[in-house]
């Protein structure tokens, strides 16, 4: 370590809350460093200075350095700005050509965008005087940092840093022809083999990270096991099984300050596990504001989700008519995504007017209200590396109904009526009738006020804070020093 009592950690990612948030990765980057700093680390974040955040934060930054790096057959400008926010130091990589547009440009443009970022990170850290003990890379956009560090920067001081690569979702790997990696970064052709970067017909950012990082991690213990199978590995099961002993499954946490039913400014009535009267008032307010025509005692099944196949919406499509025709329940869906699902839920709202609300948009205030007011929360995901919505639902006493996969399996314990245990409901197979069975069981369980009260108490007592995650990450960091 660089200092006897403090571990220097640089977390690197494409996005970070609250500056730029397009997915769960941003929540991790926005919360984990602060928790690490509470337990003996000096954790800082390096990310692109996206145009989406410049208008709000540019005046709060301090210019640290500017220089040029070798990139794409020429030289490219790198600026480094420092922003101290919420007691965490952020280093922002500035380049208008690469970060003046979309956060993720898609296709080859995105590959070039983040190949630039990977080299810029290494050279920026070397020039601002923060040489970390641990370079913690996240998702494929940072996947070239470990290979560059070991093959091109071994003679630099930063070449002694250890690397962690966290897999947030194996589906996205940053796959391109190897000739592009040569052109962008001058990566030696000897690494265009299955032992290193090559995977079937292309090379990838992800494969490079899986081979060259000192340790790997995923965002839940169950996902760490699942990605060793072809179903979840997306053709990387060979290297993932080979490195199983180097892979940690560390469950992500949630922002317990933002999502707190006792203080949440976005919900009309506050409540706690000891006084749920505010939850009942929130439900009445949600029913009125969304134009539902149900009685307050009718259970509401909430969904706050991206409308994509990954989220298990094919199961919902298959069973929604039966749910609405045979069960005394209402459904509230919030989200955007694939046109097919958006149109389906709009149709369902028209068909079951007053019992179904399909809010096809993303509205953070409405999301908070759904978490706070619903009785049940449905997440029948095909796969879910970690998931955060089920954690939020638990915190608000809204009982999750989940498929047992990834982080859903690790955070939701299915109700056992004989032992009176569990904080939600679950089903195993990706099967519409199993999902329906879990929904019916949940509706039956909450009919009894005493059963429902016990479930809500256990749900709200679930500890899914980032404080737990931070302790495990620190343990992992120390294991490789």
Secondary structure in CASP SS format (residue, H / E / C, confidence):
PFRMAT SS
TARGET T0000
AUTHOR 0000-0000-0000
METHOD secondary structure of the structure
MODEL  1
X C 1.00
X C 1.00
X C 1.00
X C 1.00
X C 1.00
X C 1.00
X E 1.00
X E 1.00
X E 1.00
X E 1.00
X E 1.00
X E 1.00
X C 1.00
X C 1.00
X C 1.00
X E 1.00
X C 1.00
X C 1.00
X C 1.00
X E 1.00
X C 1.00
X C 1.00
X C 1.00
X H 1.00
X H 1.00
X H 1.00
X H 1.00
X H 1.00
X H 1.00
X H 1.00
X H 1.00
X H 1.00
X H 1.00
X H 1.00
X H 1.00
X H 1.00
X H 1.00
X H 1.00
X C 1.00
X C 1.00
X E 1.00
X E 1.00
X E 1.00
X E 1.00
X E 1.00
X E 1.00
X E 1.00
X E 1.00
X C 1.00
X C 1.00
X H 1.00
X H 1.00
X H 1.00
X H 1.00
X H 1.00
X H 1.00
X H 1.00
X H 1.00
X H 1.00
X H 1.00
X C 1.00
X E 1.00
X E 1.00
X E 1.00
X E 1.00
X E 1.00
X E 1.00
X E 1.00
X E 1.00
X E 1.00
X E 1.00
X C 1.00
X C 1.00
X E 1.00
X E 1.00
X E 1.00
X E 1.00
X E 1.00
X E 1.00
X E 1.00
X E 1.00
X E 1.00
X E 1.00
X E 1.00
X E 1.00
X C 1.00
X C 1.00
X E 1.00
X E 1.00
X E 1.00
X E 1.00
X E 1.00
X E 1.00
X E 1.00
X C 1.00
X H 1.00
X H 1.00
X H 1.00
X H 1.00
X C 1.00
X C 1.00
X C 1.00
X C 1.00
X C 1.00
X C 1.00
X C 1.00
X H 1.00
X H 1.00
X H 1.00
X H 1.00
X H 1.00
X H 1.00
X H 1.00
X H 1.00
X H 1.00
X H 1.00
X H 1.00
X H 1.00
X H 1.00
X H 1.00
X H 1.00
X H 1.00
X H 1.00
X H 1.00
X H 1.00
X H 1.00
X H 1.00
X C 1.00
X C 1.00
X C 1.00
X C 1.00
X C 1.00
X C 1.00
X E 1.00
X E 1.00
X E 1.00
X E 1.00
X E 1.00
X C 1.00
X H 1.00
X H 1.00
X H 1.00
X C 1.00
X C 1.00
X H 1.00
X H 1.00
X H 1.00
X H 1.00
X H 1.00
X H 1.00
X H 1.00
X C 1.00
X C 1.00
X C 1.00
X C 1.00
X C 1.00
X H 1.00
X H 1.00
X H 1.00
X H 1.00
X C 1.00
X E 1.00
X E 1.00
X E 1.00
X E 1.00
X E 1.00
X E 1.00
X C 1.00
X C 1.00
X C 1.00
X C 1.00
X C 1.00
X C 1.00
X C 1.00
X E 1.00
X E 1.00
X C 1.00
X H 1.00
X H 1.00
X H 1.00
X H 1.00
X H 1.00
X H 1.00
X H 1.00
X H 1.00
X C 1.00
X C 1.00
X C 1.00
X H 1.00
X H 1.00
X H 1.00
X C 1.00
X C 1.00
X C 1.00
X C 1.00
X C 1.00
X C 1.00
X E 1.00
X E 1.00
X C 1.00
X C 1.00
X E 1.00
X E 1.00
X E 1.00
X H 1.00
X H 1.00
X H 1.00
X H 1.00
X H 1.00
X H 1.00
X H 1.00
X H 1.00
X C 1.00
X C 1.00
X E 1.00
X E 1.00
X E 1.00
X E 1.00
X C 1.00
X C 1.00
X H 1.00
X H 1.00
X H 1.00
X H 1.00
X H 1.00
X H 1.00
X C 1.00
X C 1.00
X C 1.00
X H 1.00
X H 1.00
X H 1.00
X H 1.00
X C 1.00
X C 1.00
X C 1.00
X H 1.00
X H 1.00
X H 1.00
X H 1.00
X H 1.00
X H 1.00
X C 1.00
X H 1.00
X H 1.00
X H 1.00
X E 1.00
X E 1.00
X E 1.00
X C 1.00
X C 1.00
X C 1.00
X C 1.00
X E 1.00
X C 1.00
X C 1.00
X C 1.00
X C 1.00
X C 1.00
X C 1.00
X C 1.00
X C 1.00
X C 1.00
X C 1.00
X C 1.00
X C 1.00
X C 1.00
X C 1.00
X C 1.00
X C 1.00
X C 1.00
X E 1.00
X C 1.00
X C 1.00
X E 1.00
X C 1.00
X H 1.00
X H 1.00
X H 1.00
X H 1.00
X H 1.00
X H 1.00
X H 1.00
X H 1.00
X H 1.00
X H 1.00
X H 1.00
X H 1.00
X H 1.00
X C 1.00
X C 1.00
X C 1.00
X C 1.00
X C 1.00
X C 1.00
X C 1.00
X C 1.00
X C 1.00
X E 1.00
X E 1.00
X E 1.00
X E 1.00
X E 1.00
X E 1.00
X C 1.00
X C 1.00
X E 1.00
X C 1.00
X H 1.00
X H 1.00
X H 1.00
X C 1.00
X H 1.00
X H 1.00
X H 1.00
X H 1.00
X H 1.00
X H 1.00
X H 1.00
X H 1.00
X H 1.00
X H 1.00
X H 1.00
X H 1.00
X H 1.00
X H 1.00
X C 1.00
X C 1.00
X E 1.00
X E 1.00
X E 1.00
X E 1.00
X E 1.00
X E 1.00
X C 1.00
X C 1.00
X E 1.00
X C 1.00
X H 1.00
X H 1.00
X H 1.00
X H 1.00
X H 1.00
X H 1.00
X H 1.00
X H 1.00
X H 1.00
X H 1.00
X H 1.00
X H 1.00
X H 1.00
X C 1.00
X E 1.00
X C 1.00
X C 1.00
X E 1.00
X E 1.00
X E 1.00
X E 1.00
X C 1.00
X C 1.00
X C 1.00
X C 1.00
X H 1.00
X H 1.00
X H 1.00
X H 1.00
X H 1.00
X H 1.00
X H 1.00
X H 1.00
X H 1.00
X H 1.00
X C 1.00
X C 1.00
X E 1.00
X E 1.00
X E 1.00
X E 1.00
X C 1.00
X C 1.00
X C 1.00
X C 1.00
X C 1.00
X C 1.00
X C 1.00
X C 1.00
X C 1.00
X H 1.00
X H 1.00
X H 1.00
X H 1.00
X H 1.00
X H 1.00
X H 1.00
X C 1.00
X C 1.00
X C 1.00
X E 1.00
X E 1.00
X E 1.00
X E 1.00
X E 1.00
X C 1.00
X C 1.00
X H 1.00
X H 1.00
X H 1.00
X H 1.00
X H 1.00
X H 1.00
X C 1.00
X C 1.00
X E 1.00
X C 1.00
X E 1.00
X C 1.00
X C 1.00
X C 1.00
X C 1.00
X E 1.00
X C 1.00
X C 1.00
X E 1.00
X E 1.00
X E 1.00
X E 1.00
X C 1.00
X C 1.00
X C 1.00
X C 1.00
X H 1.00
X H 1.00
X H 1.00
X H 1.00
X H 1.00
X H 1.00
X H 1.00
X H 1.00
X H 1.00
X H 1.00
X H 1.00
X H 1.00
X H 1.00
X H 1.00
X C 1.00
X C 1.00
X C 1.00
X H 1.00
X H 1.00
X H 1.00
X H 1.00
X H 1.00
X H 1.00
X H 1.00
X H 1.00
X H 1.00
X H 1.00
X H 1.00
X H 1.00
X H 1.00
X C 1.00
X C 1.00
X C 1.00
X E 1.00
X H 1.00
X H 1.00
X H 1.00
X H 1.00
X H 1.00
X H 1.00
X H 1.00
X H 1.00
X H 1.00
X H 1.00
X H 1.00
X H 1.00
X H 1.00
X H 1.00
X C 1.00
X C 1.00
END
